C-alpha cells in the first residue's frame, strides 16, 4: 500500500545526514543548518551544497567524509557530488533550527 505522502530521495538523504554530528557542538549538521541544498536529478545523482561552522573548522574533513558516507548509504542514490561553500557564511541566528538553538542555549 502506497502512502499519500511520498518521501523523496532528497528527504531520505537529509534524514541520513541527521546522523552526522558536529563533534564540537554535539548537534547534527542538518539542524545546525550546514546543509544548504540537496539536489537530486532524474538519474538519482545527488549534489549536496553545504558549509561548515567556520572555514578553519578542525573537524571539517571528518564532517565532509561522514556526510559523503551518509549520502552514499541512502538507498537509491547513484553518484554524489559535495560542494563546500562559505557564501553565505554560516550564522547560528539564521541557519540553526529552533530545536538546535534550544539545545545550544540561544533560544
C-alpha positions in Angstrom: 0.0 0.0 0.0 1.4 3.4 -1.0 1.3 6.3 1.3 -0.4 9.5 0.4 2.8 11.3 1.3 5.7 10.1 -0.9 9.1 10.5 0.7 11.5 11.9 -1.8 15.1 10.8 -2.2 16.2 14.2 -1.1 14.2 13.7 2.1 15.9 10.4 2.7 19.3 12.0 2.1 18.5 14.7 4.7 17.3 12.0 7.1 20.6 10.2 6.8 22.6 13.4 7.1 21.0 13.9 10.5 23.3 11.1 11.7 26.3 13.3 11.1 27.1 15.1 14.3 29.3 18.2 14.6 31.7 16.9 17.3 32.4 20.4 18.7 28.8 21.4 19.1 27.2 17.9 19.5 24.3 18.6 17.1 23.6 17.1 13.7 24.6 19.0 10.6 21.0 19.4 9.3 19.7 21.1 12.4 22.9 23.2 12.6 21.9 24.5 9.1 25.2 23.3 7.5 23.2 21.7 4.6 22.2 24.5 2.2 20.8 22.3 -0.5 20.2 18.7 -1.6 19.6 18.4 -5.3 18.6 15.1 -6.9 18.4 14.7 -10.7 16.5 12.2 -12.8 19.3 9.6 -12.5 19.3 9.9 -8.7 22.6 11.7 -8.7 22.9 13.8 -5.6 24.5 17.2 -5.4 25.0 18.5 -1.9 25.7 22.1 -1.1 27.0 22.5 2.4 29.1 24.7 4.7 31.0 24.4 7.9 30.6 26.5 11.1 34.0 28.1 10.1 36.4 27.9 7.2 39.1 26.6 9.6 36.9 24.1 11.3 39.2 21.5 12.8 36.7 18.7 12.1 35.9 19.8 8.6 37.5 16.9 6.8 35.7 14.5 9.1 32.3 16.1 8.7 32.7 16.1 4.9 33.7 12.4 5.0 30.8 11.4 7.2 28.4 13.5 5.1 29.6 11.6 2.0 29.1 8.3 3.7 25.6 9.3 4.9 24.6 10.2 1.4 26.1 7.0 -0.1 24.3 4.9 2.5 20.9 6.3 1.2 19.2 3.6 -0.8 18.7 4.7 -4.4 21.5 7.2 -4.6 23.7 6.9 -7.7 26.5 9.5 -8.0 27.4 12.0 -5.3 29.0 15.5 -5.5 29.6 17.5 -2.4 30.2 21.2 -2.9 31.6 23.1 0.1 30.8 26.8 0.3 31.2 29.7 2.7 28.9 32.0 0.9 26.7 32.9 2.7 28.8 32.3 5.8 27.2 30.1 8.5 25.3 32.1 11.1 23.7 30.3 14.0 21.0 33.0 14.3 19.9 32.4 10.7 20.7 28.8 9.9 20.2 26.7 13.1 16.8 25.1 13.7 14.8 26.2 16.7 15.3 22.8 18.4 19.1 23.1 17.9 19.0 26.7 19.2 17.3 25.5 22.3 20.0 22.8 22.7 22.7 25.4 22.3 21.1 27.8 24.8 20.4 30.6 22.3 16.6 30.3 22.2 
